């Protein structure tokens, strides 16, 4: 119930305006967001790199509704790729198609993502297409297929979500292509026609898909903070003789830092998703929805003020 309420609130423009001007919310959001500027995010990544953790940049922003804003977002990503080279940090990039203009014009979105993939290819880097709510799954995968087949990019990968019933088929398709998949549970409010309503089913599907990706996938990203599923992936890989270099664990900035460094110490590849920018509200609300303790912490700070 709480999860659904927070996910619904994540779409509210009015609440967004309130939150952006609330000092406590802003302060707490900075636990999950590496700052409002590219410089701050680059410094946060340099710190992570010192502990052996790789990163993926996310410039916050989604559901953009003008061509100008979509083109500007693509320019920013090209700038990020260049910043990675000039600062020498170890990071790739993650983006949302609705930030690149998917809702405005699919051709413009395609051209924008091609520009980013092209620059990433020149710089020997990689572009991950984040997955948004289920109303975008087909369009995201169609765009991915165009990038892969029509434009011929191989430095691009997708995200698939274990809460969707359809995902096993999508994992198999990506494994057949040799495309890199990030597996996550899924962060949006979904109806039970398309997604498992019970968390135990989402988790069981996550374990099943992890097996498929570790066995047949191309350098999958196991993106979860769930220590049981992480242990499961480690044990499965070790039992099958799948070396730690063949996959990576991924987590979100500011979540389970202890586990991030433990995994590096144990010899696993670890990548952290590092969001930055002024558009932190919907991202932050999804993080609150994932963990009621976060909500209580924010509320107690707001009340204290
Ligand atoms: P689960 O929610 O079961 O949490 C397991 C444990 O992790 C909790 O008990 C708690 O200890 C800790 N934890 C989890 N979330 C926390 C939080 N917010 N604050 C503090 N502790 C927390 N989703 C999506 O739909 N599309 C996408 O493209 C992506 N991309 C993405 C990239 C990366 C690198 C990660 C790690 C995650 C995503 N996600 C995502 C989000 C994902 O779908 C999911 O919502 C969150 O990762 C939370 O699910 P867990 O797998 O961590 O398990």
Boltz pocket constraint, residues with backbone or C-beta under 6 A from the ligand:
constraints:
  - pocket:
      binder: B
      contacts: [[A, 129], [A, 130], [A, 131], [A, 132], [A, 159], [A, 161], [A, 184], [A, 185], [A, 186], [A, 187], [A, 188], [A, 223], [A, 224], [A, 225], [A, 226], [A, 227], [A, 250], [A, 251], [A, 252], [A, 254], [A, 255], [A, 256], [A, 271], [A, 272], [A, 273], [A, 286], [A, 287], [A, 288], [A, 290], [A, 291], [A, 294]]
      max_distance: 6.0
